[in-house]
């Protein structure tokens, strides 16, 4: 997921549910996550129905782990700023190198969901 904010230059997946697993350069103690989508004003249709809506973030010990440690459940606000920050909600003493973003719904697009940028913030 590259830092390109041109309409359509996103990581898109079919439907409204999907996941993204990110391997960080080192283990960190996550403190927050940033999700970014283009603003409605840049959208050719004037809406951002393909933006993620309900999502969760998990910390994983390795990429083969079925169920990670829940770090929080969130809602991306389609009427908010394009870049939205979400603090870790679940208290946790573990450091993670692998983080999973699970998207459960979007804002109404029937065919696909678009993710422009996802960032993990934390302390080493």
Backbone bond lengths (Angstrom), bond angles and torsions (degrees), N, CA, C in turn:
res aa  C-N    CA-C-N  psi(-1)  N-CA   C-N-CA  omega(-1)  CA-C   N-CA-C  phi
1 X - - - 1.452 - - 1.522 106.74 -
2 X 1.306 115.91 105.37 1.456 122.04 -173.13 1.534 111.82 -93.16
3 X 1.337 116.41 158.30 1.476 119.90 -178.10 1.525 113.26 -78.94
4 X 1.310 117.18 58.68 1.463 122.75 -179.58 1.517 108.06 -116.65
5 X 1.326 116.75 118.81 1.465 119.23 -174.29 1.534 113.08 -106.69
6 X 1.336 117.86 26.40 1.455 119.62 174.98 1.526 109.03 -80.03
7 X 1.340 118.01 138.50 1.459 120.62 -179.43 1.527 111.48 -52.07
8 X 1.315 116.11 129.21 1.459 121.65 179.20 1.512 114.69 92.32
9 X 1.338 117.99 -18.90 1.470 120.68 179.11 1.524 109.36 -87.20
10 X 1.318 114.58 70.44 1.462 120.32 -175.55 1.515 109.35 -132.31
11 X 1.332 114.92 170.90 1.457 120.15 170.73 1.521 104.41 -90.19
12 X 1.323 115.87 109.99 1.465 120.66 -176.33 1.519 109.86 -108.89
13 X 1.319 115.98 145.32 1.456 120.22 172.79 1.512 109.18 -134.36
14 X 1.323 115.06 151.90 1.461 121.99 -175.94 1.525 110.79 -66.15
15 X 1.307 116.34 136.99 1.457 121.88 177.20 1.521 112.43 80.32
16 X 1.338 115.08 -161.20 1.465 119.96 -174.79 1.524 112.37 -112.79
17 X 1.338 117.46 1.50 1.462 120.36 179.66 1.524 110.20 -126.28
18 X 1.333 115.31 135.07 1.455 119.99 178.48 1.516 110.07 -170.65
19 X 1.311 115.45 176.58 1.462 118.56 178.75 1.525 110.82 -144.76
20 X 1.310 113.94 158.43 1.458 122.71 -179.99 1.519 106.94 -136.04
21 X 1.331 116.86 128.41 1.462 121.33 177.72 1.522 107.82 -111.05
22 X 1.331 116.04 127.55 1.461 122.09 -176.40 1.523 109.39 -117.45
23 X 1.337 116.45 130.38 1.462 121.16 173.30 1.526 107.27 -100.28
24 X 1.329 115.76 120.00 1.458 121.30 179.72 1.528 109.70 -82.52
25 X 1.309 117.32 163.37 1.468 121.33 -177.96 1.526 112.07 -69.29
26 X 1.339 116.76 -21.03 1.465 121.27 178.63 1.518 109.15 -155.93
27 X 1.330 116.35 167.12 1.466 119.99 175.96 1.523 109.35 -71.48
28 X 1.326 116.02 136.22 1.461 120.68 176.63 1.527 109.46 -136.61
29 X 1.330 114.56 163.87 1.461 121.68 171.09 1.525 105.61 -96.21
30 X 1.330 118.37 103.96 1.471 120.45 -176.57 1.528 111.75 -61.90
31 X 1.333 115.59 138.70 1.461 121.24 176.93 1.532 111.67 -118.23
32 X 1.334 116.89 -27.43 1.464 120.48 -178.18 1.527 109.94 -164.64
33 X 1.343 114.49 167.24 1.457 122.02 177.96 1.521 107.92 -133.86
34 X 1.315 115.84 147.36 1.454 120.96 177.27 1.517 108.58 -120.66
35 X 1.328 115.86 129.90 1.458 122.26 176.53 1.521 106.87 -118.36
36 X 1.326 116.06 135.85 1.461 119.37 -176.28 1.523 110.85 -132.73
37 X 1.327 114.97 138.90 1.465 123.37 176.61 1.525 106.04 -139.59
38 X 1.329 117.42 159.45 1.465 118.28 177.40 1.528 109.88 -66.70
39 X 1.338 117.95 152.22 1.471 119.74 175.45 1.530 110.94 -73.98
40 X 1.312 116.04 159.25 1.467 120.91 178.32 1.528 111.65 -55.81
41 X 1.338 116.84 -33.94 1.461 121.10 -177.40 1.530 112.56 -65.15
42 X 1.335 118.44 -24.49 1.468 121.66 178.24 1.523 112.51 -92.33
43 X 1.330 116.66 -11.76 1.459 120.22 -177.41 1.526 110.44 -76.12
44 X 1.344 117.41 131.33 1.474 120.24 179.03 1.523 112.58 -59.40
45 X 1.347 117.82 -27.21 1.461 121.38 -178.36 1.532 112.51 -93.15
46 X 1.344 117.03 -9.06 1.459 120.29 -178.78 1.516 113.58 81.61
47 X 1.346 116.56 2.22 1.463 119.46 175.95 1.525 109.28 -134.86
48 X 1.321 116.46 166.83 1.467 121.07 177.66 1.525 109.70 -128.15
49 X 1.342 115.22 53.25 1.457 119.96 -179.22 1.533 112.17 -64.23
50 X 1.341 117.56 -18.88 1.465 120.43 179.45 1.534 112.14 -83.51
51 X 1.337 117.80 -3.42 1.471 120.51 179.24 1.525 110.33 -68.81
52 X 1.351 116.99 145.03 1.466 119.23 174.67 1.527 110.36 -59.08
53 X 1.320 116.46 149.67 1.462 121.16 177.33 1.524 109.74 -116.19
54 X 1.323 117.65 -79.25 1.470 121.92 179.00 1.517 110.02 -93.39
55 X 1.334 115.80 129.94 1.456 119.44 179.13 1.523 111.15 -150.85
56 X 1.324 115.06 161.01 1.459 122.96 176.96 1.520 108.56 -130.50
57 X 1.328 115.54 157.38 1.463 120.75 176.80 1.532 107.91 -127.45
58 X 1.322 115.23 137.49 1.464 122.55 -178.28 1.526 110.15 -127.39
59 X 1.323 116.14 147.64 1.454 122.09 170.73 1.509 108.31 -99.38
60 X 1.339 117.25 135.49 1.461 121.85 -179.00 1.523 110.37 -120.07
61 X 1.337 115.63 146.32 1.460 121.02 176.70 1.526 111.25 -79.58
62 X 1.336 116.64 -32.28 1.466 121.32 174.28 1.525 108.22 -155.59
63 X 1.325 116.40 166.82 1.467 120.41 -173.27 1.524 113.58 -70.72
64 X 1.334 117.34 -11.07 1.463 120.38 -179.44 1.525 112.53 -94.44
65 X 1.308 116.47 -4.76 1.462 121.01 -178.93 1.529 109.93 -67.08
66 X 1.339 116.05 127.81 1.472 120.70 -177.83 1.525 111.78 -70.88
67 X 1.312 116.23 -48.59 1.461 121.00 -175.95 1.522 109.44 -125.30
68 X 1.310 115.86 114.50 1.459 120.60 -179.97 1.524 111.84 -82.90
69 X 1.309 115.53 -173.13 1.471 123.22 178.11 1.527 107.53 -89.78
70 X 1.333 116.39 120.45 1.463 120.80 -179.76 1.524 110.09 -64.23
71 X 1.334 116.30 126.62 1.462 121.91 178.15 1.525 111.84 -104.52
72 X 1.336 116.84 -17.07 1.458 120.12 176.82 1.516 112.85 164.34
73 X 1.342 114.44 157.20 1.462 122.73 175.33 1.519 106.88 -120.60
74 X 1.332 116.74 134.27 1.459 120.36 -169.05 1.522 112.38 -140.51
75 X 1.337 114.72 168.71 1.464 122.70 173.17 1.521 107.54 -131.56
76 X 1.341 115.91 124.21 1.458 121.69 173.27 1.529 106.87 -80.58
77 X 1.321 117.72 126.38 1.469 123.42 -176.43 1.521 109.63 -89.22
78 X 1.333 117.29 111.47 1.470 120.77 -178.83 1.524 112.40 -64.62
79 X 1.330 117.38 -19.13 1.465 120.63 178.79 1.524 111.97 -98.17
80 X 1.325 117.08 1.94 1.462 121.42 -179.71 1.517 111.68 -89.94
81 X 1.326 115.50 -166.50 1.464 121.25 177.12 1.529 109.52 -65.62
82 X 1.344 118.27 153.29 1.470 120.72 178.41 1.533 111.95 -60.93
83 X 1.334 116.49 -37.50 1.457 121.56 178.71 1.525 108.17 -103.09
84 X 1.334 116.44 117.83 1.467 120.78 -177.67 1.518 109.81 -123.56
85 X 1.343 115.38 135.44 1.459 121.33 -179.06 1.522 109.97 -105.87
86 X 1.332 115.30 138.94 1.454 122.42 -177.60 1.524 108.91 -127.26
87 X 1.335 118.56 118.33 1.465 120.39 -179.70 1.529 111.41 -73.68
88 X 1.329 116.28 153.08 1.465 120.41 173.73 1.532 107.33 -60.13
89 X 1.336 116.40 128.45 1.466 121.41 -176.04 1.523 112.29 -95.85
90 X 1.324 115.89 -34.42 1.454 120.75 -176.29 1.523 109.42 -94.75
91 X 1.319 117.02 119.90 1.460 121.03 179.48 1.523 109.23 -62.39
92 X 1.319 114.58 139.47 1.442 119.50 -170.47 1.524 109.83 -156.77
93 X 1.317 116.36 138.25 1.474 121.46 -178.84 1.521 112.03 -101.48
94 X 1.330 117.49 0.33 1.465 120.86 -173.90 1.522 112.59 -95.58
95 X 1.329 114.35 147.49 1.459 121.44 171.94 1.530 107.34 -97.65
96 X 1.327 116.65 146.67 1.460 121.22 -178.25 1.520 110.33 -132.17
97 X 1.329 114.92 146.57 1.460 120.51 172.42 1.525 110.12 -106.22
98 X 1.337 115.59 -16.68 1.458 120.37 -178.94 1.525 109.18 -120.62
99 X 1.319 115.79 129.63 1.456 122.50 -178.40 1.526 108.30 -126.36
100 X 1.336 115.55 135.18 1.461 121.02 179.31 1.523 109.82 -113.93
101 X 1.321 115.17 127.96 1.461 122.80 173.73 1.524 106.53 -102.01
102 X 1.343 116.90 121.31 1.465 121.43 177.52 1.519 108.84 -113.16
103 X 1.308 116.46 120.62 1.462 121.70 178.97 1.530 108.23 -101.89
104 X 1.332 115.25 126.28 1.469 121.27 -175.88 1.527 113.14 -101.41
105 X 1.335 116.96 -23.52 1.466 119.75 -179.69 1.522 109.66 -159.93
106 X 1.340 115.29 163.69 1.464 120.58 172.68 1.532 107.95 -120.53
107 X 1.338 116.18 -169.59 1.461 120.37 -176.26 1.532 112.95 -92.29
108 X 1.342 116.80 25.46 1.463 119.49 170.75 1.515 116.74 119.70
109 X 1.346 118.91 -5.14 1.465 119.37 179.79 1.526 108.94 -69.79
110 X 1.331 116.34 127.86 1.465 120.74 -173.79 1.529 113.02 -77.16
111 X 1.345 118.07 -25.90 1.461 120.00 -170.67 1.524 115.00 -99.45
112 X 1.331 117.34 -38.80 1.466 118.46 -175.13 1.520 112.14 -154.36
113 X 1.337 114.69 167.55 1.459 123.62 175.23 1.522 107.18 -122.74
114 X 1.322 116.35 140.27 1.466 122.54 -175.43 1.528 110.53 -117.75
115 X 1.320 116.26 130.59 1.458 121.66 176.38 1.525 107.85 -121.52
116 X 1.325 117.06 121.98 1.460 120.64 -177.99 1.526 112.10 -91.27
117 X 1.320 116.91 -40.23 1.456 118.81 -179.48 1.524 110.45 -158.28
118 X 1.330 114.95 138.92 1.462 122.10 176.26 1.518 106.81 -134.21
119 X 1.328 116.54 126.67 1.467 120.83 -179.77 1.518 110.34 -127.25
120 X 1.320 114.78 148.07 1.449 122.36 176.83 1.526 107.89 -112.80
121 X 1.326 116.65 127.57 1.474 122.04 178.83 1.512 107.95 -111.53
122 X 1.331 116.73 145.72 1.454 118.82 179.23 1.519 112.85 -178.27
123 X 1.305 113.93 -172.25 1.475 121.93 -179.11 1.513 108.88 -118.91
124 X 1.316 115.17 142.73 1.470 120.20 -179.96 1.530 110.23 -76.83
